[in-house]
């Protein structure tokens, strides 16, 4: 789009947002569920376009941020006690557990490989066989299909030394919990996840909780359009689910991706940072793929870990606090020396505030 046209469109959308907010009687508080939205909003400085009667708060859509410290400790102990090679996405390497970080484990001689795709684990497993190779499975419905395909391929090839330590999360169960909070007016729904699971599955937001939801893309105009539609529905007290990312997201989602997830994984209870244990909100290997479960194959006794009481990551990823209100933010906790995962991840709210908007409230 021509930059001038883009600027004019943004100005028009900002005026429409202002109009609908002026019509409302209360402050509208919308939660952007996805960490990529959080980063995009800060990078583009979109909050400066919103009236004082509209607030955007961050949600639990950063997979690294909602993963507990014990997961990092499990991975380190599996590497140490079973001489396993750990394979992971880069965001996890510097996340601190009670036993340190994977980066520290690697510096001490442990094997940690960073990959861009789970499929890379297949070649690493062949290269290192018979040494065990453990892929760290962190992510939402966006990531899971590729992991499922990886392990289906591993089974087809007869690879016996590739395993997965699962900490996968699914979006609906925590979203139902958050939708019960009166202070949240509506939800900016995740575009990447919705490309897999579709649009129709969010109907519970308006039908059960009277909250609007809008699926948005990640360009500035995508986000402004979605916020406009949220404000319109909130002002008119007409909640609905709107797909503003039609160029990517279909009503039924990606049926092939959903099918392969169902083949390889089954729902399980899982712990979320800030939300506790949520039944059936995670994914574990199905019975047919149980031999790839790292927890079953390589049991470890991870220490009971507690968070730094001053670290407010749990409040930040549930929209109860902004990072600059955390006593550690920008002081003890920085991107160079992170205390919590929200400062480490490329989708972390604290990282976004630190880089683009540390002065926001």
N, C-alpha and C positions, 0 to 999 in steps of 0.2 A: 504494500500500500504506500502511496505517496506520503512522505512525512507530514506535509501540510494537511492533507486529508485526514491522516491519523490523528494529528493534534486537534483538528476541528471536531472529529468524531468523539475523541476523549472529552473535549469540553462540553459537547452536547450531552453525553452520557452523565457527566458530573452534574450538570444542571438538572437532569431528570432525577438523579439520585437525591439531590437536594429537595426537589419538589415533593417526592414521595416521603422523604423523611419529615418535611415540614407538615405533611398531612397527618403523620402519626402523633400520638399523644405522649409516647414514651421514647426513651432511647432504644434504638434497634441494635441488638448485639448478635452479630452473625459469626459463626465459627467456620474458619477454613480448616477442613479436616485434614487436608493433604499438606505434607511438609514442602513439596515442590511449589504449591501455591504460596505458602508462607514466604519462601525465598523470593519468588517472583514479585509478590506484593511489595516487599521491602526494596528489592533491586530497582523497581520502577518508581518508587516513591508514591505509590497510589494513595496511601493514607492521607497525604496532604491535600487530596482532592475531595475528601469526605467531610461532611458537616460534623459538628460536635455531637449531634444527636445520633451518630452512627459509629459503632465500634466493631472492629474485627479482632477476634481472638483466635489463638492457635489451638488446634486439636491434636489428637493422638495418631496422626497419620505419618509420622516419621518412624519407620520400622526399627531403626537403631535406637531411637529415643525411648521406645516403649519396652525394649528388651532389658531384662533385669541383669544385675551384675553377676549373678550366679552362672549365667550362660557363658560369660567370658572365662570364669574360673573353671567350669567344666571343660572347655576347650583346651585351656592350658594344662590341666591335669591329664587329659587324654593324650596330649602331646608328650608330656613328661613320662607318664607311667606306662604307656604303650608304644612309645617311640613313633607316634603317628605324625604324619605331615598334615598340617592344618591349611585348608584352602578357604579363602574368604574374599568378600568384597572389601575394598580399601577403607570404607567408613568404619569398619569394626576394629581395625588394627590398633587405633589409639584410644578406644573406649576403656576406661579403667574398671577392673574388677577388684575384688578383695586381694587377689594374688598378683595384681599388676595388670599390665596390658599385653596384648599379643606382640606389640612392637618390642617390649622389654623381654618377653619370652624368646623372640627371634634373636635379639642381641646377645642373649645368654646361650645361644647355640640351637634353639628349637627351630624346627622347620615350619615356616609360615609362608605360603604362596598367595599373592594377591592376583585375582582374576577379574575379568570384566564380564564373563558369562559363566554360568554353571557348567556349560558344556565343556569348558576348558579343563574341568576336573577329570574328564575321561582320559585325556592325553597324559595328564599328570599321574593318574593311577597306573596307566600302562608303563610309563617311564620308571616309576618307583616300585612296581610290583616285585616282591609280595608285601612290601611295607604298606601298612594301612594308611589310607588317605581319607581325611574327614572334611567334608564340605560343611561350612557353617550356614545353615538354612534360615536366614532372616529375611522377612519381607511379607508383603500383602499379596492379594490375588494377582497383582501385576507380575510378580517375580515367580510365583509358584508354578505356572505352566511350564516354564523353561526348566525348572528343577525336576518336575515330574518327567518331562521328556528325557532329561539327562539320565535318570535312574531307570526309565524304561529301556533306554539304549544300553545302559550298563548291563541290564539283565539279558538283553538280546545278545550282547557280546560275551556274556559269561564272565564279566569282571567280578572278582571276588574280594578285592581289597579296597573298594570305594564305598564310603558310608556317608551318612548325613546326620548332623546334630541339629535337630529341628527346633526352631522357635518361630514358626510361621504364625501369622495373625490374619484374621478375617474381619471385615469392617462392620458388619451389621450389628453384632451383639453390643460392642461398645457404643455404637451410634444410638442404639435404643436406650442405653443408660443415660447418655448425654442429653437425649431428647426429652427426658423427664425433668431437666433443670429449667425452672421457670425463667431464669435470666437470659437464656439463649433463645433468640427469636427465630433463627433459621440457620441453614447449613449450606455452605459452599462445598459441594460434593466433589470427590476426587475424580479427575478426568481419566487418569491412567487405569485406576481400579475399575472404573465404570466401563471402560472399553472391554473389559473381560466379563463383568457381571451384568452389565446392561443398565437400563433405566427403570424398568417396571418393578424391580425388586425393592425399590425405595418407597413404595406406596405407603408403608406403615408410618412414614413421617407425617404426612397430612391426615391420613385416615385415623391413626391411633393417638397422635400427639399434637395434631393441629399445628404442625410446624412446616414451613416451606423448605424445599431443597432445590438447588440449581446445580447441575453438572456443568463445570466450566473448563475451558482450555487454559493455557498457561501464558498466552500473550497478554500484555496490559489491557487491550481492548476486550479480550475474552473475559477477563476478570471484572472489568467495569460493567460489561453487559450483564454478567451474572449477578453482581451486586445490585444493579438497577432492577432486575427482575425480582430479587429477594425483597428489596425495599417496596416495590409495587405490591407484591402479594401480602407483605406484612401490613402495609398501610390500609389495604382494602380488606384485611382479615379474610383473605381467600387463599389459604395454603394449598400448594400443589407441588408436583415434581416436574421440573422443566429441564429439558436437555438443550443447553446452549453450546454444546460441543458436537453438533451433528456430523461434522466432517470426520469424526473419529468414532463416536459412540453410537451404537445402535440399541434399539429398545430391548432386544433379547441378549445383547452382549455378543461375545465370541463363543459360540456353542462348542467349537472344537477344543478351545482352551478349557472350558468348563468340564468337558468330558474327560480330558486327560487328567485334570486335577482329581476328579472322582475315581478314576482308575487306580491312582497311585496313593492317594491320601484319604484320610477319614477325619471328621471333626473330633476335637479333643478339648478338654479344659486346659486353659493356659493362663499364666500370670502376666498381667500388664502393669508396667510401672505407672503408678498414680491411680489405677483402677482396681488393683487386686486380681484375684482369680475370677475369670469370667467363663462360665460353662460354655462348651462347644464353640469357643471363639478362636481356636487354633487348629492346626492341622498336623497329624501324625501319620506315619506310614500305615497303609491298609495291611490286612493280613498277608496278602500276596507279596508285599514288598517289605515285610517285617525284617528279613535278613539284612537290610541296609540301615537299620536303626542303630546309630552309634551309641545311644544310651544303653541299649540292650547288650550290644557287643562289647562295649568298653566301659563298664561301670566304674564310677569314681565317687569319692566322698568329698564333694565340694563343701567348703566352709559356709556356715551360715553368715551371710554378709548383711550389713546394714548400711544405709546411705548416710552420707555426711548430713547431719541434722540441719546444717545451714544451706545445703543444696536444695533448690526449689524446682528441680526439673519436673517432679511429679505434678506440682501445681501449674507449671507453665504449659505442659502438654495436655492439660485438661481445661485450659482457658481461664483458670482462676487467678493467674498472676502474669504480669509481663516480666521479661527477663531483667530489666533494669531495676526492678524492685527486689531482686534476689541480692542478699548481702555479699555474695561471692562474685557477682557478675562484674567482669572487667577489672577485678582486683586479684583475688586468689584464683579465679576461674577465667582463663583466656584461651584462645585457640591454640596457643603454644603450650599451655599447661592446663588442660581441661579437667574439671572436677566431675562434671556430669556429661552424659551423652549428648545433650542438647547443644553443647558447645563444640562437639566433635563432628557430628554428621553434617554433610552438605545440605541436608534438609532440616537441620535443627533450628528451632526458633531462636535460641541464644546466639548461634552463629550468625543468623540473619540480622539480629539486632546489633550485634557487635560490629558487623561489617557495614551495615547500611543505616541503622536507625537506633543507636544506643540512647538517644535522647528522648525517645517516644515514651509516653505513659499509657 
